Amino acid sequence: MTPFDYTRGTAFFRESFVPFGEANVSIASSPVLYGLSVYTVFSVNWNETDKKMYAFRLKEHYERLVNSAKIMDFHGFAPAWPYERFEATIKDLVEKNGIQGEDVLVRATIFVDALIAGTKIHGLPHVFAAYVYPIGSILPGVGINMCVSSWIRNADNAIPSRAKVNGGYVNACLMKNEAILDGYDDAIALDEHGHVTEATVANVFIVRNGALITPSANNDLLEGITRRSVMEIAKKLGVPTEERAVDRTELYIADEAFISGTSARLIPILSVDKRPIGGGVAGPITQQLSAEYGKAQHGTDGGAYAAWRTEI
């Protein structure tokens, strides 16, 4: 099957559905000049048995988008876009693009819709936009080789890490670029205190002595929805889970490690700084969590995670 061609699809932009190619902003606009936009990305997954599409944790993604807007003082979004309107718009968007038989991602954005406004935020108009694109694979699913970046993760008190602020991803791009130039697949960032935060677009987990460990939310990281899902799945499976500060050297001695995110899903980490993790293959807990996460997304879990899915 040929993947959905999003460039020929339909987007939601400035209060209406338009051809994707017409959903554009000016080179003089605030999101282009200053990165003044926030977003979330969520998956919409095909269930082959019942021939239906399900959005994964749609309400949680909406709530994170609202919180990102609050942090950035995009004050009018929540009143203008209650959850019911958001859900209905996403359903219409997927339907108008005729998605069937494949998994896709939806990127939903709020951006300041003003020209040459300087660094001002408060009082400027902001609008909602969304589009659909193929889920693809951003990294090798069998596993990745990572490095610890020389770039420090931007602190929450500099560019808020709890908000998905588009401008903040310059930090991640510098890390990714360095990693690729040095022969790695991706990078892991440390905070200003030397603790592990996250990868460029995904959260980090390690396994030590049978326990699942991930950096705590106050370590300048995005509170990932996939991250939360993994921890809830682990709890249901009886895997001990800890949120705490993680040192760089703990990466090197982990029994297993993986990253998690909407676009990445769950990907094993095979090595960090050329040090093999768990023999350089995906470990049993990583494999078990990945399998359960896939079932939860696609609705093949026997109803165990039905509350996480919204029929589209």
Backbone bond lengths (Angstrom), bond angles and torsions (degrees), N, CA, C in turn:
res aa  C-N    CA-C-N  psi(-1)  N-CA   C-N-CA  omega(-1)  CA-C   N-CA-C  phi
1 M - - - 1.457 - - 1.539 109.71 -
2 T 1.320 115.93 134.71 1.462 120.87 177.40 1.521 109.30 -76.21
3 P 1.338 118.20 128.16 1.469 119.52 179.49 1.520 111.86 -59.35
4 F 1.312 114.74 151.31 1.453 121.76 178.43 1.525 110.57 -55.49
5 D 1.325 116.88 129.91 1.468 122.54 179.17 1.529 108.99 -91.23
6 Y 1.333 115.66 96.19 1.461 119.41 -175.19 1.521 112.48 -65.81
7 T 1.337 117.89 -24.76 1.472 119.76 -178.81 1.525 111.73 -68.21
8 R 1.332 116.20 -18.13 1.468 120.27 177.39 1.529 111.43 -104.70
9 G 1.336 115.79 8.10 1.455 120.34 -176.02 1.518 113.54 -92.63
10 T 1.338 113.46 -163.66 1.458 122.35 -177.76 1.516 109.68 -114.75
11 A 1.318 116.04 139.15 1.457 121.78 176.91 1.526 109.08 -119.39
12 F 1.343 115.53 159.63 1.464 120.22 169.99 1.521 106.48 -100.45
13 F 1.343 116.45 127.53 1.457 120.11 -172.43 1.527 109.56 -155.00
14 R 1.329 116.15 124.13 1.472 121.53 178.04 1.529 111.87 50.46
15 E 1.327 115.06 55.23 1.464 123.14 170.50 1.522 115.59 74.96
16 S 1.334 118.61 12.44 1.457 118.57 178.29 1.524 110.34 -155.09
17 F 1.319 115.51 164.48 1.456 121.53 175.67 1.525 108.71 -88.18
18 V 1.330 115.82 130.75 1.462 121.29 -177.44 1.523 108.69 -138.30
19 P 1.343 118.49 159.99 1.465 119.77 171.96 1.531 110.08 -57.07
20 F 1.321 116.15 141.49 1.466 120.38 -176.67 1.529 111.71 -51.34
21 G 1.315 117.34 -40.93 1.457 121.38 -177.52 1.512 114.55 -65.21
22 E 1.330 116.98 -14.08 1.469 120.40 179.24 1.520 112.67 -99.21
23 A 1.311 117.89 -1.52 1.472 121.84 -178.56 1.531 108.88 -89.83
24 N 1.321 115.94 77.29 1.458 121.68 -173.20 1.525 111.64 -125.16
25 V 1.338 114.98 154.70 1.463 121.00 173.85 1.520 108.66 -118.79
26 S 1.330 115.91 159.21 1.453 122.25 -176.51 1.524 112.06 -74.11
27 I 1.328 116.65 152.40 1.458 121.36 173.56 1.525 111.87 -66.59
28 A 1.331 116.47 -12.84 1.470 120.38 178.44 1.523 112.36 -102.12
29 S 1.328 117.24 11.27 1.468 120.94 -175.73 1.522 111.50 -84.34
30 S 1.322 115.38 160.45 1.467 121.64 -178.50 1.528 113.77 -62.02
31 P 1.353 120.20 -38.96 1.466 118.27 177.81 1.527 112.83 -66.83
32 V 1.314 117.37 -32.41 1.459 120.11 178.75 1.525 110.74 -75.96
33 L 1.325 117.15 -45.68 1.462 120.71 -175.64 1.524 112.83 -76.55
34 Y 1.345 117.49 -34.67 1.463 120.06 -172.09 1.527 114.80 -129.45
35 G 1.312 117.66 2.69 1.468 119.86 179.51 1.512 113.27 70.23
36 L 1.342 117.75 25.77 1.463 121.09 -174.62 1.527 111.17 -82.46
37 S 1.308 114.71 76.52 1.457 122.09 174.93 1.517 108.03 -156.14
38 V 1.320 115.85 155.18 1.453 122.49 175.24 1.522 107.82 -129.68
39 Y 1.319 115.94 157.69 1.460 117.32 -176.29 1.523 111.33 -153.43
40 T 1.316 114.49 169.54 1.453 122.35 166.43 1.517 107.61 -141.23
41 V 1.320 116.63 155.67 1.467 123.13 176.57 1.517 108.14 -128.73
42 F 1.311 116.84 132.04 1.466 120.51 177.63 1.519 109.39 -137.57
43 S 1.311 115.13 157.70 1.463 120.34 -178.89 1.524 111.12 -93.55
44 V 1.321 114.32 148.93 1.462 122.74 169.61 1.521 105.25 -122.85
45 N 1.334 115.99 118.12 1.458 121.25 -166.24 1.526 112.42 -115.26
46 W 1.318 115.44 143.11 1.453 123.30 -178.29 1.522 110.36 -88.91
47 N 1.341 115.86 130.02 1.459 121.99 173.41 1.516 107.59 -104.22
48 E 1.318 115.25 111.97 1.457 120.48 -173.75 1.524 111.95 -67.92
49 T 1.321 117.27 -29.31 1.471 120.20 -176.67 1.522 111.98 -69.95
50 D 1.326 116.36 -51.13 1.472 118.27 -178.10 1.522 113.11 -99.23
51 K 1.347 117.15 4.13 1.477 122.12 175.61 1.524 111.81 56.57
52 K 1.333 115.53 44.30 1.454 120.49 180.00 1.519 110.66 -130.12
53 M 1.353 114.43 158.85 1.455 121.47 176.51 1.523 108.95 -104.59
54 Y 1.335 115.72 140.64 1.459 120.58 179.32 1.534 110.12 -129.34
55 A 1.325 116.80 126.01 1.458 121.41 172.02 1.521 108.41 -79.44
56 F 1.335 116.28 135.87 1.454 120.83 -175.10 1.523 110.76 -94.38
57 R 1.336 114.96 118.28 1.466 124.22 176.77 1.539 111.42 52.06
58 L 1.325 114.44 49.65 1.461 120.81 -176.76 1.520 112.28 -61.05
59 K 1.333 117.04 -42.24 1.473 119.87 -178.35 1.536 110.53 -63.44
60 E 1.324 116.99 -39.82 1.464 120.27 179.64 1.518 111.62 -66.81
61 H 1.330 116.35 -36.54 1.466 118.81 177.10 1.522 111.10 -67.71
62 Y 1.318 116.08 -39.15 1.468 119.42 175.84 1.523 110.17 -61.12
63 E 1.318 117.03 -45.58 1.464 120.70 -178.33 1.523 111.46 -62.21
64 R 1.343 116.78 -39.12 1.461 118.85 177.87 1.525 110.73 -67.48
65 L 1.328 117.30 -36.35 1.462 120.29 177.01 1.524 110.50 -63.59
66 V 1.329 116.33 -42.25 1.467 120.70 176.35 1.524 110.73 -60.90
67 N 1.326 116.67 -44.34 1.466 120.04 -179.94 1.523 111.76 -64.99
68 S 1.327 116.96 -39.53 1.462 120.09 176.50 1.524 110.45 -61.65
69 A 1.336 115.91 -40.56 1.463 120.15 178.42 1.530 110.89 -64.29
70 K 1.326 117.41 -40.94 1.460 120.94 178.20 1.525 111.12 -61.19
71 I 1.332 116.04 -45.83 1.459 120.43 -178.89 1.526 110.82 -60.95
72 M 1.332 116.82 -37.66 1.459 121.04 -177.72 1.528 113.45 -90.13
73 D 1.334 117.28 5.03 1.461 122.43 179.35 1.529 113.01 62.32
74 F 1.332 115.45 34.32 1.463 120.54 168.39 1.532 105.77 -85.46
75 H 1.307 114.88 75.22 1.462 122.44 -162.12 1.519 114.52 -68.22
76 G 1.322 118.71 -21.53 1.456 119.31 -173.07 1.510 115.20 -94.63
77 F 1.332 118.25 -2.87 1.464 118.93 -173.37 1.521 112.98 -66.41
78 A 1.325 117.30 -54.33 1.473 120.23 -174.81 1.526 112.98 -58.55
79 P 1.353 119.72 -45.28 1.468 118.48 178.28 1.526 113.05 -63.13
80 A 1.326 116.91 -37.02 1.464 120.00 -178.09 1.520 112.49 -79.75
81 W 1.342 116.63 -22.82 1.450 120.87 -175.72 1.526 111.51 -128.12
82 P 1.327 118.10 72.47 1.471 119.18 171.51 1.519 109.64 -62.06
83 Y 1.331 116.53 162.08 1.458 120.13 -174.50 1.521 112.30 -56.81
84 E 1.317 117.70 -38.67 1.468 120.80 -177.01 1.531 110.95 -60.12
85 R 1.317 116.79 -39.90 1.466 119.96 178.48 1.528 110.46 -69.38
86 F 1.317 116.34 -40.59 1.461 121.29 179.29 1.529 110.32 -60.22
87 E 1.325 116.38 -49.43 1.466 120.43 -179.19 1.523 111.33 -61.37
88 A 1.326 116.82 -44.74 1.472 120.42 -179.02 1.528 110.98 -63.00
89 T 1.315 116.73 -38.48 1.466 120.53 -179.89 1.523 111.10 -67.42
90 I 1.330 116.60 -40.88 1.469 120.03 178.87 1.528 110.11 -64.98
91 K 1.327 117.34 -41.90 1.472 120.06 177.52 1.522 110.31 -60.78
92 D 1.331 117.30 -44.56 1.462 120.65 178.47 1.528 111.24 -62.91
93 L 1.325 116.62 -39.44 1.461 120.74 -178.86 1.525 111.10 -62.41
94 V 1.328 117.03 -47.71 1.461 120.79 -179.63 1.529 109.91 -64.50
95 E 1.324 116.27 -41.99 1.467 120.27 179.88 1.527 111.28 -63.07
96 K 1.324 117.58 -43.94 1.466 121.10 -178.68 1.526 111.93 -64.98
97 N 1.334 116.74 -25.03 1.459 119.54 178.11 1.524 112.88 -89.72
98 G 1.325 116.33 -3.49 1.459 120.82 174.11 1.510 114.37 63.34
99 I 1.326 117.26 35.05 1.462 121.04 -177.41 1.520 110.59 -72.68
100 Q 1.301 116.48 125.99 1.463 122.61 173.85 1.517 108.69 -153.88
101 G 1.330 115.99 144.98 1.449 119.95 172.19 1.512 116.35 79.26
102 E 1.333 118.22 5.92 1.459 120.05 178.26 1.518 110.20 -151.52
103 D 1.317 115.52 158.46 1.460 121.83 175.30 1.526 108.80 -86.22
104 V 1.328 116.18 141.82 1.456 121.15 178.70 1.524 109.35 -136.51
105 L 1.310 115.36 169.72 1.451 122.70 172.84 1.520 109.16 -114.82
106 V 1.314 115.88 148.67 1.462 122.21 172.39 1.521 107.15 -118.53
107 R 1.316 115.93 127.15 1.457 121.37 176.07 1.525 107.54 -106.48
108 A 1.316 116.28 119.56 1.463 123.11 -178.57 1.530 108.37 -113.02
109 T 1.320 116.64 129.79 1.462 122.13 -170.77 1.523 111.11 -132.28
110 I 1.319 116.07 144.62 1.464 122.37 166.69 1.520 106.32 -117.34
111 F 1.329 117.31 127.29 1.457 119.33 -179.42 1.529 111.46 -134.05
112 V 1.324 115.06 150.15 1.465 121.02 175.96 1.517 107.81 -70.93
113 D 1.315 116.36 120.77 1.463 121.99 -174.31 1.526 109.70 -101.97
114 A 1.339 115.13 71.35 1.458 120.75 -178.03 1.521 109.28 -143.13
115 L 1.335 116.02 153.35 1.453 121.69 -179.03 1.527 110.90 -108.91
116 I 1.328 115.59 135.82 1.472 123.82 175.66 1.525 110.48 43.18
117 A 1.324 115.98 51.66 1.467 121.54 -176.70 1.525 112.24 -96.46
118 G 1.338 117.05 4.25 1.455 119.23 -176.98 1.526 111.15 69.48
119 T 1.308 116.41 -155.97 1.463 120.63 -177.00 1.525 112.80 -89.62
120 K 1.291 117.42 15.00 1.460 122.10 179.25 1.529 111.22 -70.87
121 I 1.334 116.10 145.98 1.464 122.19 174.53 1.525 111.04 -122.77
122 H 1.331 116.37 -56.31 1.464 120.79 -171.83 1.530 111.60 -60.63
123 G 1.320 114.29 132.79 1.455 120.78 176.35 1.513 114.79 87.19
124 L 1.321 117.92 -8.99 1.456 119.81 178.81 1.534 110.30 -83.19
125 P 1.324 117.92 149.15 1.473 119.90 178.82 1.524 110.60 -69.29
126 H 1.323 115.29 145.18 1.453 119.86 173.97 1.520 108.43 -138.44
127 V 1.317 115.81 147.97 1.459 120.94 -173.92 1.529 110.26 -130.93
128 F 1.332 114.48 165.24 1.460 122.98 -178.41 1.524 109.60 -105.27
129 A 1.325 115.76 140.81 1.465 121.23 176.30 1.522 108.80 -143.02
130 A 1.336 116.01 154.76 1.466 120.26 178.72 1.517 109.76 -156.97
131 Y 1.332 115.24 148.24 1.459 120.13 174.22 1.520 110.19 -149.34
132 V 1.322 115.32 164.32 1.464 123.51 -177.36 1.523 109.01 -110.22
133 Y 1.344 116.70 142.00 1.464 119.27 175.20 1.528 110.05 -150.48
134 P 1.331 117.90 159.78 1.479 120.52 -176.57 1.517 111.45 -62.18
135 I 1.319 116.44 147.02 1.450 120.31 -176.29 1.523 111.41 -72.05
136 G 1.332 117.66 -36.42 1.454 120.59 174.91 1.523 113.41 54.10
137 S 1.340 115.11 -153.76 1.464 121.75 178.93 1.515 107.90 -147.44
138 I 1.330 116.83 114.13 1.461 119.55 -176.77 1.523 112.12 -84.38
139 L 1.336 116.84 -15.96 1.456 122.38 179.61 1.529 108.31 -148.71
140 P 1.333 118.47 158.51 1.467 119.95 179.07 1.530 111.79 -60.89
141 G 1.308 116.99 121.99 1.456 120.91 -176.15 1.511 114.52 -66.23
142 V 1.341 117.32 -23.27 1.461 120.14 -178.26 1.526 111.99 -74.83
143 G 1.336 116.31 -17.21 1.450 119.44 179.14 1.512 111.80 145.04
144 I 1.330 115.99 157.61 1.460 121.13 -174.87 1.528 111.08 -132.75
145 N 1.324 113.95 153.84 1.456 122.15 174.30 1.519 108.11 -105.49
146 M 1.334 116.58 125.37 1.449 121.66 -171.18 1.532 111.50 -121.39
147 C 1.319 114.84 162.02 1.454 121.22 172.84 1.523 108.33 -127.42
148 V 1.303 115.64 160.88 1.459 120.73 169.68 1.522 106.91 -87.00
149 S 1.316 116.94 123.49 1.456 121.25 -173.39 1.525 112.09 -71.28
150 S 1.333 115.49 151.25 1.462 120.28 172.03 1.525 111.02 -79.78
151 W 1.337 116.09 -14.49 1.467 121.10 176.99 1.526 109.12 -85.07
152 I 1.329 117.04 135.95 1.460 122.47 178.64 1.528 109.49 -86.01
153 R 1.321 117.08 141.33 1.471 122.12 176.59 1.519 109.63 -62.20
154 N 1.343 115.64 132.05 1.465 117.95 177.78 1.530 110.09 -60.23
155 A 1.312 115.36 133.61 1.465 121.38 -176.08 1.525 110.94 -73.03
156 D 1.335 115.08 152.68 1.464 120.63 179.72 1.523 111.74 -59.55
157 N 1.319 116.54 -28.14 1.463 120.56 -179.98 1.528 112.65 -86.32
158 A 1.336 116.39 3.64 1.463 121.10 175.81 1.527 109.43 -108.81
159 I 1.331 116.74 -68.05 1.471 122.55 169.79 1.518 105.40 -123.95
160 P 1.324 118.12 113.58 1.475 121.35 -168.95 1.525 113.36 -52.68
161 S 1.315 116.06 119.52 1.463 120.34 -179.82 1.516 112.41 -76.39
162 R 1.323 118.03 -19.84 1.474 120.79 178.15 1.522 111.80 -76.81
163 A 1.312 117.03 -15.91 1.457 121.35 177.62 1.523 109.04 -103.98
164 K 1.322 116.20 140.90 1.461 119.61 176.05 1.524 107.80 -86.34
165 V 1.323 114.99 79.90 1.465 121.98 -177.80 1.525 108.65 -90.99
166 N 1.321 116.56 123.36 1.459 119.67 -175.44 1.523 112.27 -56.24
167 G 1.322 117.43 -43.56 1.454 120.61 -178.76 1.513 113.60 -60.42
168 G 1.322 117.11 -28.08 1.454 121.35 -179.29 1.508 113.67 -69.42
169 Y 1.333 117.60 -16.53 1.456 120.14 -176.88 1.524 113.17 -77.45
170 V 1.337 117.48 -3.40 1.468 119.39 168.62 1.528 109.19 -57.44
171 N 1.327 116.90 -40.20 1.455 122.85 177.63 1.530 110.83 -55.91
172 A 1.334 116.32 -47.92 1.464 121.07 -180.00 1.528 111.58 -67.16
173 C 1.323 116.77 -37.11 1.467 120.30 -179.30 1.522 111.36 -64.79
174 L 1.329 117.26 -39.74 1.459 120.13 177.32 1.525 110.97 -62.86
175 M 1.336 116.66 -39.98 1.463 120.58 178.47 1.526 111.02 -66.13
176 K 1.307 116.68 -46.20 1.466 121.25 -178.99 1.521 110.37 -62.56
177 N 1.313 116.73 -43.68 1.459 120.85 -179.44 1.527 110.93 -61.07
178 E 1.332 116.02 -45.39 1.456 120.59 178.06 1.526 110.86 -60.56
179 A 1.329 116.47 -44.53 1.460 120.75 -178.76 1.526 111.39 -60.72
180 I 1.316 116.76 -46.87 1.469 120.49 -178.81 1.529 110.86 -63.72
181 L 1.336 116.86 -44.23 1.462 120.38 179.42 1.528 111.56 -61.50
182 D 1.332 117.08 -29.10 1.461 121.48 -179.60 1.525 112.96 -92.13
183 G 1.343 116.93 4.36 1.455 120.31 174.24 1.512 116.06 92.22
184 Y 1.332 118.13 14.24 1.464 122.10 179.23 1.538 110.06 -104.66
185 D 1.327 114.89 166.67 1.463 120.07 177.50 1.522 112.32 -82.94
186 D 1.321 116.85 -36.04 1.460 120.71 -175.99 1.528 107.95 -162.33
187 A 1.336 115.35 174.99 1.456 120.83 -175.85 1.520 111.16 -125.84
188 I 1.322 115.07 154.57 1.455 123.42 172.60 1.521 107.70 -111.78
189 A 1.326 116.28 132.56 1.458 121.18 -178.01 1.519 111.38 -98.24
190 L 1.314 115.88 145.91 1.454 122.77 170.54 1.523 108.76 -104.52
191 D 1.338 116.40 155.64 1.462 119.21 173.65 1.525 109.32 -87.67
192 E 1.326 116.47 -176.66 1.459 120.51 -175.36 1.534 112.62 -66.85
193 H 1.327 117.18 -13.78 1.461 121.32 178.24 1.529 112.23 -98.44
194 G 1.327 116.82 2.81 1.453 120.48 178.98 1.503 115.64 86.26
195 H 1.341 117.17 11.92 1.461 120.89 178.66 1.531 110.38 -94.22
196 V 1.320 115.20 149.97 1.464 121.39 178.55 1.529 109.45 -65.03
197 T 1.333 116.34 136.21 1.462 120.60 174.92 1.538 109.74 -109.61
198 E 1.327 116.56 -76.10 1.458 120.80 -177.48 1.518 109.84 -161.26
199 A 1.330 116.45 176.37 1.458 121.75 171.92 1.525 108.11 -82.95
200 T 1.327 117.57 -171.91 1.467 119.07 -174.15 1.532 112.22 -67.72
201 V 1.336 117.38 -36.15 1.472 119.67 178.55 1.522 111.14 -139.12
202 A 1.325 117.65 28.17 1.463 119.97 -176.80 1.522 109.85 -157.09
203 N 1.324 115.25 155.45 1.461 120.95 175.91 1.522 110.54 -82.90
204 V 1.326 115.81 161.29 1.457 122.42 -175.43 1.529 110.32 -115.47
205 F 1.322 116.04 136.33 1.457 123.18 173.39 1.525 108.94 -127.04
206 I 1.328 116.01 146.65 1.456 120.96 168.80 1.523 108.28 -128.15
207 V 1.323 115.90 161.82 1.461 122.36 174.81 1.522 107.44 -123.14
208 R 1.332 115.52 127.45 1.461 121.30 175.17 1.523 109.29 -135.20
209 N 1.309 115.45 126.13 1.470 121.21 177.66 1.530 112.47 52.48
210 G 1.331 116.03 40.02 1.455 121.74 176.27 1.507 115.67 82.74
211 A 1.349 117.49 -2.33 1.465 121.15 -179.59 1.531 110.53 -103.81
212 L 1.330 115.58 139.71 1.460 122.49 176.17 1.527 108.21 -88.29
213 I 1.325 116.83 127.96 1.461 122.11 -175.19 1.515 109.38 -128.57
214 T 1.324 117.33 135.97 1.463 122.16 176.77 1.518 109.33 -142.20
215 P 1.331 118.26 146.36 1.461 120.21 179.28 1.525 111.63 -56.16
216 S 1.317 115.61 145.63 1.464 120.31 -178.39 1.520 110.41 -74.04
217 A 1.325 115.92 161.61 1.458 121.89 -174.25 1.518 113.34 -66.71
218 N 1.334 118.41 -16.61 1.470 119.68 178.46 1.524 112.23 -93.02
219 N 1.347 116.60 16.16 1.459 121.39 175.25 1.527 111.53 -99.27
220 D 1.338 116.78 39.78 1.470 122.41 175.28 1.527 112.54 54.86
221 L 1.323 115.72 50.46 1.462 119.18 177.59 1.524 110.41 -129.03
222 L 1.314 114.00 161.93 1.459 119.93 173.51 1.517 108.68 -76.11
223 E 1.325 116.79 132.24 1.461 121.08 177.82 1.531 108.18 -77.75
224 G 1.322 115.02 82.58 1.450 121.86 -172.13 1.517 113.41 -64.46
225 I 1.310 115.60 142.44 1.462 120.67 178.25 1.525 109.94 -75.51
226 T 1.322 117.42 -35.54 1.459 119.72 172.77 1.524 109.77 -65.16
227 R 1.322 116.80 -40.44 1.471 121.53 176.57 1.525 110.48 -55.50
228 R 1.331 116.53 -47.52 1.460 121.32 179.04 1.533 110.57 -62.66
229 S 1.328 116.01 -41.37 1.465 120.10 179.95 1.516 111.30 -62.54
230 V 1.331 116.62 -42.91 1.462 120.78 179.73 1.525 110.43 -60.78
231 M 1.332 117.10 -43.06 1.459 120.17 -179.29 1.528 111.22 -66.12
232 E 1.332 116.99 -37.79 1.462 119.92 178.74 1.528 111.05 -69.29
233 I 1.337 116.74 -38.55 1.465 120.35 176.65 1.524 109.87 -64.14
234 A 1.341 116.30 -44.01 1.469 120.17 179.89 1.525 111.15 -59.18
235 K 1.324 115.75 -42.08 1.468 119.70 179.01 1.521 110.57 -61.09
236 K 1.336 115.57 -42.94 1.466 119.20 -179.48 1.526 111.51 -66.11
237 L 1.326 116.14 -30.36 1.465 120.72 179.48 1.526 112.63 -85.45
238 G 1.337 116.43 -3.32 1.456 119.88 178.94 1.513 114.62 81.69
239 V 1.337 117.23 19.85 1.468 121.43 178.28 1.527 108.51 -88.97
240 P 1.328 120.00 120.20 1.467 121.25 178.17 1.526 110.24 -58.90
241 T 1.332 116.38 136.51 1.460 120.99 -175.33 1.517 110.49 -130.06
242 E 1.328 116.27 136.64 1.457 122.08 179.19 1.521 110.27 -128.09
243 E 1.335 116.18 136.74 1.462 122.71 167.51 1.519 107.05 -109.32
244 R 1.328 116.75 116.45 1.457 119.89 -176.91 1.525 109.42 -164.24
245 A 1.328 116.09 170.93 1.464 120.14 175.37 1.525 109.32 -63.42
246 V 1.327 115.13 137.00 1.459 122.30 179.49 1.525 108.27 -120.79
247 D 1.314 116.86 126.76 1.458 121.63 178.79 1.519 111.27 -83.46
248 R 1.318 115.56 155.54 1.466 120.62 178.42 1.528 111.33 -54.45
249 T 1.326 116.78 -44.43 1.459 119.22 -175.37 1.522 113.08 -67.84
250 E 1.342 117.23 -20.31 1.466 119.17 175.76 1.518 111.38 -66.52
251 L 1.322 116.63 -27.89 1.460 119.49 175.81 1.524 110.33 -61.12
252 Y 1.319 116.15 -40.17 1.457 120.94 -174.83 1.531 112.77 -69.56
253 I 1.323 116.80 -28.01 1.472 119.36 -175.27 1.526 112.25 -108.28
254 A 1.327 116.74 10.94 1.468 120.03 178.81 1.526 111.04 -66.55
255 D 1.317 115.65 148.37 1.464 121.03 174.99 1.533 110.26 -76.82
256 E 1.327 116.05 -34.47 1.455 123.04 176.96 1.524 107.83 -146.95
257 A 1.313 116.53 161.04 1.463 121.06 173.61 1.521 108.35 -157.00
258 F 1.323 116.05 150.01 1.463 120.57 175.92 1.521 109.56 -157.35
259 I 1.330 115.36 164.16 1.461 120.82 172.79 1.524 108.35 -110.85
260 S 1.332 115.70 157.62 1.465 120.32 179.37 1.514 110.22 -139.87
261 G 1.329 115.74 142.46 1.452 121.26 177.01 1.511 110.03 -177.46
262 T 1.315 117.18 165.65 1.462 120.56 -178.18 1.521 111.03 -59.31
263 S 1.330 117.06 -47.89 1.461 120.48 -178.95 1.524 111.76 -77.29
264 A 1.326 116.38 -37.33 1.468 120.37 -177.89 1.518 112.36 -79.28
265 R 1.365 116.24 -28.02 1.463 121.48 -167.48 1.534 108.61 60.85
266 L 1.317 120.36 -131.07 1.466 121.46 175.52 1.523 108.91 -115.93
267 I 1.326 116.42 120.49 1.460 121.12 -178.03 1.526 109.00 -125.87
268 P 1.336 117.83 125.11 1.465 120.23 179.04 1.530 111.59 -63.76
269 I 1.325 116.62 143.22 1.461 122.52 170.18 1.521 106.77 -95.08
270 L 1.328 116.54 119.46 1.457 121.60 -177.15 1.522 112.44 -88.62
271 S 1.336 115.76 -29.13 1.458 119.39 178.62 1.519 109.47 -158.62
272 V 1.329 115.37 155.44 1.463 122.57 173.49 1.523 107.76 -131.13
273 D 1.320 116.16 124.94 1.474 120.98 -177.52 1.528 111.21 51.47
274 K 1.341 115.25 41.54 1.465 123.99 177.11 1.534 113.60 68.15
275 R 1.317 116.75 13.01 1.464 120.89 174.29 1.530 108.89 -100.08
276 P 1.327 118.85 117.17 1.475 120.78 -178.13 1.531 111.36 -61.28
277 I 1.329 115.56 140.69 1.464 121.97 175.78 1.523 107.68 -103.96
278 G 1.332 116.63 121.99 1.466 120.86 176.88 1.507 114.58 54.10
279 G 1.325 116.73 38.97 1.458 119.40 179.38 1.512 113.93 82.39
280 G 1.337 117.25 4.93 1.462 120.62 176.73 1.511 115.02 79.23
281 V 1.329 116.78 21.97 1.472 120.87 176.70 1.527 108.97 -134.67
282 A 1.334 116.29 161.78 1.462 120.82 178.04 1.522 110.43 -63.68
283 G 1.331 116.61 132.34 1.453 120.85 -178.37 1.518 112.72 -84.41
284 P 1.326 117.93 168.74 1.477 122.11 -175.22 1.521 113.64 -64.72
285 I 1.336 118.29 -38.99 1.469 119.75 179.78 1.529 109.70 -69.49
286 T 1.326 117.37 -40.79 1.467 121.07 176.12 1.518 110.23 -58.29
287 Q 1.317 117.19 -46.86 1.467 120.96 -178.75 1.528 111.18 -63.95
288 Q 1.315 117.20 -40.62 1.461 120.85 -179.19 1.524 110.97 -66.10
289 L 1.324 117.14 -44.59 1.460 120.85 179.77 1.523 111.19 -65.89
290 S 1.326 116.57 -39.87 1.463 120.73 179.38 1.522 111.09 -62.73
291 A 1.330 116.57 -43.46 1.463 120.61 179.64 1.520 111.32 -63.51
292 E 1.335 117.36 -43.58 1.462 120.94 -179.70 1.520 111.47 -67.19
293 Y 1.323 116.48 -37.75 1.465 120.43 178.35 1.536 110.48 -63.26
294 G 1.326 116.75 -43.03 1.459 120.33 177.86 1.521 112.36 -61.56
295 K 1.328 116.80 -39.34 1.469 120.29 177.10 1.525 111.07 -64.83
296 A 1.329 116.24 -41.36 1.467 120.38 179.86 1.518 110.87 -62.97
297 Q 1.318 117.18 -39.37 1.462 121.23 179.29 1.519 112.14 -65.12
298 H 1.315 116.67 -43.85 1.459 121.00 -170.50 1.525 114.35 -95.03
299 G 1.332 116.95 -2.58 1.451 119.14 178.09 1.503 113.57 76.74
300 T 1.332 117.33 29.65 1.471 121.40 177.99 1.531 110.21 -111.24
301 D 1.329 115.67 29.68 1.463 122.21 -175.39 1.516 113.15 -103.33
302 G 1.337 116.62 12.01 1.456 120.37 -178.54 1.514 113.71 67.83
303 G 1.318 117.27 21.32 1.463 122.05 177.89 1.513 114.59 89.51
304 A 1.338 117.70 2.60 1.469 120.41 -176.42 1.519 112.82 -62.19
305 Y 1.344 116.18 -31.57 1.462 119.96 -178.31 1.530 111.21 -123.86
306 A 1.303 115.65 32.90 1.469 120.64 -176.66 1.528 112.10 -58.31
307 A 1.328 117.44 -31.77 1.470 120.54 -178.55 1.514 112.51 -67.35
308 W 1.317 117.74 -15.44 1.455 121.48 -179.79 1.542 112.60 -84.60
309 R 1.313 117.02 -9.31 1.469 119.68 -172.64 1.529 111.22 -113.70
310 T 1.319 115.38 140.43 1.458 122.70 175.37 1.524 108.44 -118.53
311 E 1.310 116.22 119.62 1.463 118.95 -179.92 1.527 110.21 -65.92
312 I 1.305 115.32 133.51 1.465 121.90 -178.93 1.522 109.46 -107.98
